Amino acid sequence: MIDKNNSGDIHSDDVYNSIDDELSLEDISLLEDPSQETGIEGTSVIESEELSDINQNLPLYRLRLMYSKETFNAAWHQDNLMPGEKVLVNTRYGRDLAEVIGPICKRAGQLVQSVSRIERLATKEDINRAESNKVQEREAFRICRDKIEAHKLDMKLVSVHYLLEEAKILFFFTAENRVDFRELVKDLVSIFKTRIELRQIGVRDESRVLGGLGVCGRGFCCHSVSDKLKPVSIKMAKDQNLSLNSIKISGPCGRLLCCLAYEHIFYGEQRRQLPPEGSRISWDGSNWKVIEVNVVMDKIRLSSEDGRMTQLPGSSFEKIDGRWTVKS
């Protein structure tokens, strides 16, 4: 990150996160998520000595950051928060507004490893200031975009956010390669006279921040459902007998559809109860081969050595001593 400290000097941390590879519709494998996806981390972790107190006593809530749609856990001293309420919470960038999704009823050890603390309920003045900031953010977006074009930088500006209680502006962008934006930051600092932070994000993060409609006609899952989605793999598409046409199984972000992960467990469980494709089964005096497994319809298609074809319900099969047979 590049920042401007109190002395007026610009300093740089490690701003170059892992960058998503260029996606090619000719190479299906590039639609998969990399092992380490770039992300926006919005919460600050409470010190370890406080975790036991949170785990035992304080109610936990799931919150969503308004500007990035990132969700995280936070502790509050009362159990009176309702979904949709706005609160002021401490994040890694500074104190900012977040929306309450709901209380966390079941706790796990991993749940409290990254917990922020709710400072207070948002006031009407806080909400009005956040609305006022949106006007400034639109102007800051225009200015930054013009400066990017002036410097001929190979980067795409995604969004701009003014922190509510911090003199800092966040600029989120995507890029295929490393970008030397030191001169850009100098220009932005001279214009806005405040701290500037540029954050490089991945393509899935871009979709999460901006939102939109998927092929199903509903809002992006990462934007409207949850940002904590499991990595999606080609194997998931294969297990669901989907066409490996990259256009059909990838979303607007250019990665595999998030919804492929939703039913993956169901398909895995159901397939374990059915003979796999290619299985050889002796039945009705002939040898049959499983040529298609329809998990959704619970149907199995078979072909015999003499060219006959048939279809049986999945409940007709059982596995005995490691071999699949048709129930008598």
N, C-alpha and C positions, 0 to 999 in steps of 0.2 A: 504494500500500500504506500502511497505517497501522501505526505501530510505536511502541514505548515505549523511549526511549533511556535511558542511564544516569542522566540527571538527573531522570527521572520525567515528562518532558514527552511529550505525544503529538504526533507530527508526521505529515504526510500527503504521499505522493508521488502520482503519477498512477495512481490505482486504478481509474479508470473506463475499462476496456477497451471495445473495440467490442462492442455487445450484439447478439445474434442477434434478427432480426426475428420478430415473432409469426407462427407458421406457420398457414396456412389450407389445409384440404384442398380448398377451392374454387379455389385458385390454385396450380397445379402449379409455377410458376416459383419460388415461395417455398421449395420443397423443396431447391433447389440451394444449394450452399455459397456464402457471400459471398466476395468477392475476398480479404478478410482475415479469417480465422477466428480467434476468440479461442483461446488455448491456454495450457497450463501449460509453461513453459520451466524445466526442472529442472537444467540443467547449467551449469557455469561454463566459459568458454573459456580455454584456456591461452594465455599471452602469445605473441605472434607469434614472438619469438626462439626459443621452445622448439619450434615446430612442425616445423622441419627435423629436429631431433633425434628427434622422435616419428616422423616420416615415414620416416626412414632406419633407425632402430634399434629402437625400442620396439615390442613387439607390441601390437596394438589388439584390443579386445574390444567386443562389443555388450552393453550392460547394460540392465536394466529396473528402474526405481524401483518399490519395492514398493507404495507408497501411491497412486500415480497411474497406474501401468502405462505411463509414458512410457519410451521407449527412446532410448539415446544411445550415443555412442562414448567409450571411455576407454582410456588407455594404462596398461600394467603392465610392470615391468622383466623379467618372465619369461613364457614361453609355456606355463605349466603349469596355467592355470585351466581348470576343467571346467564344462560347462553345469550350472546349478543351484546352483553355489557362491555364497555370500554374501560380499560385499566391502564395505569402507567407502570411500566415494567423496565427493569434494567437489562439492557442487551449489551453485546460486545462493542457496539458503536456508541452507546449512551442511552439515556432514558428516553423511552418512546412509547407511543400508544400501541396497544394490542387488544384484540377482541377475544372474549371468552367463548370457547367452543362448548365447554361443559366440564363437569367435575370428573376426576379420575377415581373410579370406585375400587378397582383392584390394583394393588401395588405389587411390583416385582423388584428384585434387586437392581436390575438394569434401569428401572424407571427413574430412580433418583440419582443416577450417575451424572446427569446433566440437567440441573434444575435451577431456574432463575427465581427471583423473589419479586412478587408484586409489591410495588411501593405504596400505591393508593388507588382509589377509584378515580377515573377521569372526571374532571369537572366540565361544566358547559363551556368555560373559557378554553380548556384544553381542546375540546372538539372543534370549537370555532377557529382556534389557531391552526389546527390541522387542516381545516377546510381552506383557510386563507393561504396556507403553505402550498396547496395544490396549484394555485394561480402562479406563485413564484416558481414552482417546479416546472410548469409548462414553459415559462420564459427561459429558465436555466437550461432546459432541454434544447430549446431553439439555439441559444447562444453556443452551447457546447457542440452541437451538431455542426454549426457553421465553422467553429474553430477546428474541428476535426477535418472538415473539408479543406480549410485553408492550409492546414499542415500536411494534407494528403496522407493521413494515417489510415492504415488498413484495419479499421475497427468499426463495429456497429454499436452505436449508443442504444441501450435498451430502455433505461428509465433513470429518473433523477428523484432523489428524496431528501427533503430537509428534515433533520432530526428535530423533535419537538422541544427538547430541553438541552440541546447541545449546539454550539456554534459550529456546525459541520454540515456539509452537503455531500451526499453519496451519489456517485455516478456509476451505474452498472453497464457493462458493455461486453460484447462477445468479439472474438477475433480468432482467426485460424493460426496465427503465428504470434511470436512475441512482438510487442509494440513498445517503442521508445516514446513515451508520452510526457517526457519531462518538460518540454517546451509548452505543451498543451496545459499542463498543470500550472505553470507560471502564468500563462494567460488567464486561466480561470481564477487564480488567487488574486491577480491584479484587478479583475472585474468584480468579484464577489466579496473581497476583503474578509474572507473567513477560511476556515480549514476545509480542505478539499480531499476527498478520498475516492480513488477509482478502484472498482472491483471487477475483475474479469470472471464471468460466469459461463456455465455450459449451456448447451442448446435446450436441455430439459428445463434448466432454471429459467431460461428466457421465456419458455411457454408458461411456466408457473407464474412468473411475475406479470406477464401481459395478459394471460388468459385467452379465451377464444372458444370456438365450438369444434368438437371432434366430428368424425364421420357418422357417429351415432346421433348427432344433433344436440347433444348435451355438452355442458361446459367441460373443459379439460379436467381430467381427474386430478392432475397435480395442482390445479388452481382451485378447484371447487370441492374436492373430496379430501385429499391428504397429500402432503409433499413427501411423506415417508413411505415411498413405494419400493418394492423389491426390484432389483435389476431384472430386466426382461431378456430372455435368451431365445435363440432360434429353436432350441429344443422344445420350448413351450408351444410354439406355433406348430411344430411337427406332431407333438403329442395330441394336439387338438384337431389334427387332420386339415389344417388350413393350407391354402395355396401359398407357396413361398414367393409369390409375386410381391416384390418389395413395396410397390405402390399400395397394395391392399392391406399389408400388415404393418405399415409404418404410419406414424402420426405426422401432423404438420411440423413437428420439431425435427423430423428426419430420422427418428429412432423408432424402435418397435413400439407398438401400441401398449400403453400401460395396462389396459384391460386384459391383455394376455395372461398377466400374472394372477388375476382374480380367481380364475377357475382352474389354475394349474394343479392345485392340491386335489380338487374333485376329480380331474381327469386321471391323476396318478393313482388315487384310491380305487377308482372304478376299473382302470386297466388291470390292476392286480387281481381283480376278480373275474377277468375275461381272458380267453386265450389270445396271445399276440398274433399279429399277422405273420403268416409263414408256418404256423403250427400245423402238424400233421395229426389227423384224428381218424380213427377207425370207427365207422358207424354205418349201420344199415347194410352191412356186407360189403362196403367199399371203403377205399382210402380217400379222405377228403383233406383239402388244404384251406386254411383260413386266408381269405384274400382281402377282407375288409372288416374293420371293427368300428362300429358306429356307437360311440360311448353315449351320446345324447339320446339316441333312439333305443339304446340297449339292444342292438341287432348285430348279428354276426353273419357275414356272407361266406359261403364255402363253395368250392368247386371240386368235383370228383375227377378221377383219372379218366373216366369215359366222357368227360365234357359236360356233365350235368351241373347245374347251379341250383343252390338253395339258400334260404335265409332262415335263421333260427334266433329266438330271443336269447339274450345273454344268460337268463336264468336256467337255460337248458344244459349248461356246461358245468362241470366240476373237475377239480384236480385231484387225482388219486395217485399216490406214490410218485409224484413229480410229473405225471402225464395227464394231459387234458382229455376228457372223455365226454360223451353226450349221455346225460342221465337217462336211465332206462324207464 
